[in-house]
Amino acid sequence: MRAIETTGTVDDDRRHLTLHTPLPEIAAGAVKIIVQFEDQPVPPRKVDFTAALGAYYREFPEAPRWSTEEWMDDIRGGDRP
């Protein structure tokens, strides 16, 4: 038996594992994989909406500046509940 140590990234759907180091040449067929999870702290997600809006307007300076009411009217197609 040969062994290789690598790290990988699990996709959002938690069904696919992408290895950071490719597997070496192996014969065709099934490969036995043992996955070891190490606890890693997950930083809390902090969103700065003011900075995000500022970045949006810097990247798209010609974008229309709508109010929430105008934006919702456009999404609803002018229909109000």
C-alpha positions as CSV (number, residue, x, y, z in Angstrom):
1,M,0.0,0.0,0.0
2,R,1.2,3.5,-0.9
3,A,0.2,6.6,1.0
4,I,0.1,10.3,0.1
5,E,-0.6,13.2,2.4
6,T,-2.3,16.2,1.0
7,T,-5.0,18.7,1.9
8,G,-8.2,19.4,0.1
9,T,-11.2,21.7,-0.2
10,V,-14.7,20.5,0.2
11,D,-17.2,22.2,-2.1
12,D,-20.3,23.9,-0.8
13,D,-22.5,20.9,-1.5
14,R,-20.2,18.8,0.6
15,R,-20.1,16.1,-2.0
16,H,-16.9,16.9,-3.8
17,L,-13.4,17.0,-2.5
18,T,-10.7,18.8,-4.5
19,L,-7.2,17.8,-3.5
20,H,-4.5,20.4,-3.4
21,T,-1.9,17.9,-4.5
22,P,-2.8,15.6,-7.4
23,L,-2.6,11.8,-6.8
24,P,0.4,10.2,-8.3
25,E,0.2,7.7,-11.2
26,I,-2.1,4.9,-10.0
27,A,-3.6,1.9,-11.6
28,A,-7.1,2.2,-12.9
29,G,-9.8,1.2,-10.5
30,A,-11.0,2.1,-7.0
31,V,-8.8,4.1,-4.7
32,K,-9.2,3.9,-0.9
33,I,-9.4,7.4,0.6
34,I,-9.3,8.1,4.3
35,V,-10.3,11.7,5.2
36,Q,-9.2,13.2,8.5
37,F,-10.8,16.4,9.6
38,E,-8.9,18.8,11.8
39,D,-10.8,21.4,13.7
40,Q,-10.3,24.9,12.4
41,P,-11.9,28.0,13.8
42,V,-14.4,29.6,11.5
43,P,-14.2,33.3,11.6
44,P,-17.6,35.1,11.9
45,R,-18.8,36.7,8.8
46,K,-19.0,40.4,9.1
47,V,-20.5,42.3,6.3
48,D,-19.9,46.0,5.9
49,F,-22.8,47.1,3.7
50,T,-21.7,50.7,3.5
51,A,-18.3,49.6,2.1
52,A,-20.0,47.2,-0.3
53,L,-22.3,49.9,-1.6
54,G,-19.4,52.3,-1.9
55,A,-17.5,49.6,-3.9
56,Y,-20.5,49.1,-6.1
57,Y,-20.8,52.7,-7.0
58,R,-17.0,53.0,-7.6
59,E,-17.1,50.1,-10.0
60,F,-20.4,51.1,-11.7
61,P,-20.5,54.9,-11.5
62,E,-23.2,55.2,-14.2
63,A,-25.6,52.8,-12.3
64,P,-29.0,54.3,-11.5
65,R,-29.4,55.3,-7.9
66,W,-32.8,54.1,-7.0
67,S,-34.7,54.4,-3.8
68,T,-35.9,51.1,-2.2
69,E,-39.4,51.9,-3.3
70,E,-38.3,52.5,-7.0
71,W,-36.3,49.3,-6.9
72,M,-39.2,47.2,-5.5
73,D,-41.6,48.7,-8.1
74,D,-39.2,47.5,-10.8
75,I,-38.9,44.0,-9.3
76,R,-42.7,43.7,-8.9
77,G,-43.3,45.1,-12.4
78,G,-45.2,48.0,-10.9
79,D,-47.7,45.7,-9.1
80,R,-48.2,46.4,-5.4
81,P,-49.4,43.8,-2.9
